[in-house]
Amino acid sequence: MIEVLSLSKYFSDAKQQEIRAVDAVSFECYRGEIFGILGPNGAGKTTLLRLIATILAPTSGTARVCGYDVALQPEQVKKRIAFLSGSTGLYSRLTPLETVRYFGRLYGMADPLIKERARAIFDVLDMEGIRDRQVGKLSTGERQKVSIARVLIHDPEVLILDEPTAGLDIVSGRAVINFIRTARNQNKAVILSTHYMTEAEEMCDRIGLLNAGRLTAVGTTGQLLAASGASSLADAFFYYLDGKQN
Amino acid sequence: MKLRNITVIFLKEMLETIRDKRTLMVMVLGPVLVYPILLLAFTQLYTVQEARLQKLRTTVYLREKKEWPELKKALSEEPDLKIVETAESRLKDDAGVLVELDARRAREEERLVPRVMVVYRQTNVYSERGKERVLATLEKYSKEVTRGEVDLRKKERYLHPIIIEEKNLSSRPEQLQSVLAMTLPMILVLMTIAGAMYPAIDTTAGEKERGTIETILASPAGRGEIVYGKFLSVFVICMVTGLLNLAAMSLTFIHILGAFSESIVPFAGVVLVLVSLIPLAVLFSALMMAVSTYARTFREAQNYVTPIYLLCLVPAMMSVQRGFELNDFLCLMPVINMSLLFREVMEGIYRLRHILLVFASTSLYAAAALRGAVKLFRDENALFSLEKPFALFVRRRLLRAKSSPSLGEAVFVCALTFILLYYVSPALEGLWTGASDYVPEVILSEWLLIFLPVVAFAGYLKVDFRNTFSLRACRPVHILAAFLLFGACFFLLLELSVLLRDFLPLPVEFSERISKGVKEEHFWLVVLSMAVSPAVCEETMFRGFLLAGLGKFSRWARILLNGILFGVYHVFFFRIVPTAFLGVVIAFLVVYSRSIFPGMLLHLMNNLAIVVLLRYSEQTTLFLRKIGLGEKAAEWLDGKSHLPWELIAASAGILIVGAAMTWQFRPADRQVGGTNTLAETPLRTFEAFPSQGPEKEEIAKR
């Protein structure tokens, strides 16, 4: 479903030194699977997800989503993905309904279909009461629901979620986790990034450890623990982190 | 590119705008409030002025070519008029009125009738009011005479007791209209630009700040579609602002003129202004969007956009400048052209040629700005603000060596040296005095205020000098090319100066000051100041540091931008265009030879030729006469007459040959990785006929 092939992204900093934000990363994510990317701040998680979501162009390597190349057919890729991150904000002067309609139209959907999908999504997320209020006046949790509604409107096959629970309280966080699990059960492919070990352990079918732009290990929690001989994911993480340094 | 997506984005942006109070304030409240306030203020000022005028007596200069005691008595008895007898036929007092009494034979009659000539200035309110008073008095007198003596035999006298003639010394007949015609275009242009400002920032930098940029980028809308959709909404808001301003302004205009005068702006004029507003709105919508795209936050964008707005103030105000008329050249200057065109229309002048030129040139700039905006939106460095601002006030040891300066650093150096030249070079005048204060000052300015700061800053930044300043040996063929380009440019620049002369005349003091310095100072000192120093110092900065800093642009963009900046650096209108032309040629030579030395050579030869011609003008004329070219050639060299077309064609041909040589024998680009970051850094520019370093302009200014 998602194949990442030796994907790299280099930036140059103020002194024009090369920074390898993502360095030759390869992995796959299948249908009905939640693939977690675990890494500390600045590891390159957001850049990696932006590359897969075609927001940034790779320096080298590529990724294929549903068989479409992110560099060559970005429009086809965008139609099939849902991209949600800390920096995908919402238009505060639009209402949830207008937001969803706007993106639905950009996905080429007809208005009656948008209406039908929106009603179903609002119903599931329990948003009927807020659909006509301007987003700027909603709470953080309510806004996250609007974001979820936005990414689901076109019934995407792939979800790319960058720290979807960051900054949310436990109730809103739970709602997000439920939505991710539902998506997996609907046989969608989900890639999510996080720096919460427990969240990764709890939700992800497989985990990739990302550090300084490089993927140091990939596997299920069990595999990672076994290979590293650690008792917790956090220990395993440090095992691989140190391993690279040594 | 899908029209549907553009429409969807456009409609959503409009919806957001309508829900935004700040935009509505600027767009609607601005014009709706500004013009009535303007009208009220104007009316009140008028009333105050009127009251003052009522109180003041008019001085009437009475010149009696023939005496008419009755008339004189009538005028003297009028309390508002103060009679001063004069023998002069000229009206020297601007606020007064000259009344000339003469006699003329009335029609079909023997008898002489008084002829009164009233001379006044309409542009002076006091004079104009005085004229009205004089006329009223004469009228009164005339009626009394008619009433007093009823005698059929003297019928003619009763019908024409006096012959009154008026003479207005002011050239503009409609004072009030001319005042409004001057100020309103400026306000309209500035309000329209202001209308684009807020939405342009809001849809780009504002979107980044609110974190919605990634949301829209992740949607299937293409970047071009996003830009066009956003642009359309900015444009519509800008036009609506302009339209509301125009409507409010027209009403105000009609109101004021309807109350106090007789003529109003024709409807066709309003329509014409409206149509001309379209390219202006496109230009500023796109320009401000492009600039704001660079910013991370709304505030940062405001910081970028405000200087642009301030830069527009001066050209927009040109409409207020009396005697500043629209000509073919000014038709090509953005903002000034629109401002002056509006004034012409307001004054009831329609020149199809001007309208077409203004429309075409502004459309061209608008298209370029829009292209730039789309390009920036595709550039992820700009879009995600990945480039860090340049290093300044950072300890040097914390800086890492790099191959070339950044764009920000290059622009900073240009601004710094410009400021230094402007403020410090006058102070250098006393440091070292030779036969003229001009020559030493140029040398000091070039080395201390250009060369030294540039090299010092480059050292501080730890840039690679060889790469930044293109300190590479060049191929002999490029030396040859420099000679060819010099020859071609010399004649082309002469012709360019002649072409521009009608629009932008060279101030006499400017050329006198230069030629005085050139003639009186020691020859080699002149060469050092006017030729060697500019060639080395200015090339180091422009084709060295600046060209390297422009590395992120494509080659042609770098060459053009470098030339334009070089021209603008020379401040005066009459120097900008020729200097920019020279700049483009040198930049081309340096980019493709990958060496700064041919550029320095070209600059040196260009300036040297000017020095020699200025210093030895008599000898040159003699020489030319000897070889049979005589007066004609001397006129060419003085920039007094057009060059023969054969010479221009030959120069253009040589220019092409030189450029082709430069390009054909360009060294291979040794850089790996393709992008043109450091490889062909420096370009160089050269200067136009009697221009040298920027310091000279500063000097001439004083």
Interface residues (C-beta under 8 A of the other chain):
Chain A: F11 D13 A14 K15 Q16 Q17 R50 A53 T54 I55 L56 A57 E75 K78 K79 I81 F83 S85 G86 S87 T88 G89 L90 Y91 S92 R93 L94 E98 Y102 F103 R105 L106 Y107 G108 Q134 R150
Chain B: R4 N5 V8 I9 K12 L15 E16 R19 D20 R210 G211 T212 I213 E214 T215 L217 A218 S219 P220 A221 G222 E380 F384 L386 E387 K388 P389 F390 A391 L399 R400 A401 K402 S403 S404 S406 T677
